[in-house]
Amino acid sequence: MVEFLLPLAMIGALMAGIFSGYPVMLVLAGIGVIFTFIGGVPLVFLNTVSARIFTGTLTNWLMLAVPLFVFMGLMLEKSEIARNLLLSIERMFAGRSGGLALAVTLVGTIMAAATGIVGASIVMLGVMALPVMLRNNYSMSLAAGTICSSGTLGILIPPSIMLVLVGDILSISVGDLFMAAVFPGLLLAGFYVAYILSVTAIWPESAPPVCPEDRPPHDGPLWVEIARNLLAPLFLIICVLGSIIAGIATPTEAAAIGALGATLLALIIGKLTIATFIQCLRETTLTTAMILGVAVGATVFSAVFKRLEGDTMIAEAVFSVASGPYETLFLIMALIFVLGFFLEWIEISFVVLPLFAPIIAATDYGFDQSGTALVWFAVLVAVNLQTSFLTPPFGYALFYLRGIAPPEMGIGPIYRGIIPFVLIQLVGLLLCIFFPQIVLWLPGLG
């Protein structure tokens, strides 16, 4: 244990730095530099770290997909496509208990495949649906849980920014990850729908039908209205994901297609203005800078941590507790789940994944040697990390919703509302572990 004193101290310093509220990028990089001196690491080692940052992160062609997918999602949000689609689908469920909650879940699933930005999705769904839900005496907990869980689907359902980054970190095909994440994402969405149907069947008073005065006027048949509002985002999703899966375009090229398509779509429906365009560019720049900043800081931290034999410490700790491959996997998943209470998915992806991936790659799971074990592991981590948006005390989805919720909705109902959906996500994770073909069937067709 004495030989691992420095890596343990690095972990303690990281947790203390994060709780201090200091920017995570500076915490990661600063701890790495400080422990370079404390650990007696030659300063020339930092030169290799800076070279790794430039060649592995800042000049990485794949990383260009991140700002392009972010811009695509923001432009679709500003074009109000989701709002029109929500109103159309709610009309389809008019007159039944939980109709608006079902509409929120379905729209969240559809827009997850078009935006991939959790914060934007939750704010968008919350602004559109939460006031109507509360006016119609919805249970605050059910309303909060539905909006938060539906909004977080964008972190899993492709084109997910997280999957792009995970693919780069683990050096596996982003296209395979996109295909592998389709069924798990749809499985979770289906579980959400089943839960809402069950709750509203047992306690219909928890989600009364929406009053007629809360429904906007409509023109034409329902199927025409749904088709009109659904075809545009569906066509864009097919163009982006289809081009990647078919091998026509790389993820970066497909992201460029999506960004251009979203801009043209906003122009066609009359929602593209100079102010909207500038706002999308500004928010894209801020989001991308945050992600790349954490990537740079995590590279410094991880390099020094490994130099001080932190990866050896992690491997020995895991193998000393777990005696078999699935015990190892469950231990890693448990650690990631607990870390999700305190860290954001970006920090976990850049800091933790490079430490755990070699353990999985070295463990015999009965898969072939073509990389399927890492694809499976990456999607399991993605499903697991989705819970990090919902688990207190630092679940970002909870704070996104609290920021737009009315004063009468405190943090208590929001915390209570997400508990069933976190349990649903854990059930989905267990199914993906025990039935790997849920993840691997679609990539295996290629």
MOUR-V871320 format. One line per field, one symbol per residue. phi: phi as a letter, one per 20 degrees, with the letter a starting at -180 (. if undefined). psi: psi as a letter, one per 40 degrees, with the letter a starting at -180 (. if undefined). A space follows every 10 residues. Layout:
phi=???
psi=???
This chain:
phi=.ffdffffff ffffffffff nfgfgfffff ffffffffem fgffffffff ffffeecfdf ffffffffff fgfffffffm ffffffffff ffegndfmgf ffffffffff fffddmdfgf ffffffffdf gfgffemffg ffffffffff fefffdffee fffffffffe lcffffffff effgffffff ffffffffff fecfffbfff fgfeeffccn ffffffffee ffffffffff ffffffmfcf gfffffffff ffffffffem decfffffff ffffffffff ffffffffff ffffgffemf ffffffffff eddcffffff ffffffffff fcdefffffe eegfeegfff feeednefee offffgffff fffffffffd efedfffffg fffdffgfee fggffffegf ffffffffff ffffcgfgee ffffff
psi=ddeedddddd ddddddddee eihddddddd ddddedddef hhdddddddd dddddecdeh ddeddddddd ddddddddef dddddddddd ddeheihedd dddddddddd ddeddehddd dddddddddd dddddffihd dddddddddd dedeedhihh ddddddddde fihddddddd eddddddddd dddddddddd ddgdeegiih ideehiiihi iddddddded dddddddddd dddddeedii dddddddddd ddddddddef ehiddddddd dddddddddd dddddddddd dddddddefd dddddddddd dheidddddd ddddddddde ddiidddddd dddddddddd dehheeiaee eddddddddd ddddddddee hiefhddddd dddeiidega dddddddedd dddddddddd ddddgdedde ddded.
